[in-house]
Amino acid sequence: MTKDFGKIAETSLLYDFYGALLTDKQREVMALYHEENLSLSEIASEFGISRQAVHDTLKKAEQALKEYEEKLKLMEKFARTEAAIAEIDHEIEEIEKRVALWRAGCSAGAAGESEACFAGSSAGAAEKSPLAGNADKEDMLIIEQLRKIKSVIDSLEE
């Protein structure tokens, strides 16, 4: 009999988030089944109960974990936080690139046409950097990115 790995992964995550809310017996059975990979029969033998009782305990524990997630949504919040952090990291990298180009003289006006003010695209073709121009324009681009970062952080507080 093969186990559905998606369901196992979901149950494991739920257990990580909410396992402490289960009864001692539910925690022990869940740990033996999911972490130690014991069969229902092996767990039943260890506890001196029927295989059906182990099965029922597992199902009740899994249902309790799902209900906790429905009410508390910690896994959902965690996933949103991870996505927000990735987006913030990306925006910070973009700011760092813009600042590095600006410091190289791209926003000085006279350097606007220099090779330093061109950025290669993913295909390798040279494109004019949005930094070519004056410092005011660069300031506005950085402010816009900082506002994006703030909006991402604000979304975490919802």
Sequence and secondary structure as in RCSB ss.txt:
>XXXX:A:sequence
MTKDFGKIAETSLLYDFYGALLTDKQREVMALYHEENLSLSEIASEFGISRQAVHDTLKKAEQALKEYEEKLKLM
EKFARTEAAIAEIDHEIEEIEKRVALWRAGCSAGAAGESEACFAGSSAGAAEKSPLAGNADKEDMLIIEQLRKIK
SVIDSLEE
>XXXX:A:secstr
    HHHHHHHHHHHHHHGGGS HHHHHHHIIIIIS   HHHHHHHHTS HHHHHHHHHHHHHHHHHHHHHH HH
HHHHHHHHHHHHHHHHHHHHHHHHHHHHTTGGGSGGGGSGGGEEE TTS EEE TT S HHHHHHHHHHHHHHHH
HHHHHHT 
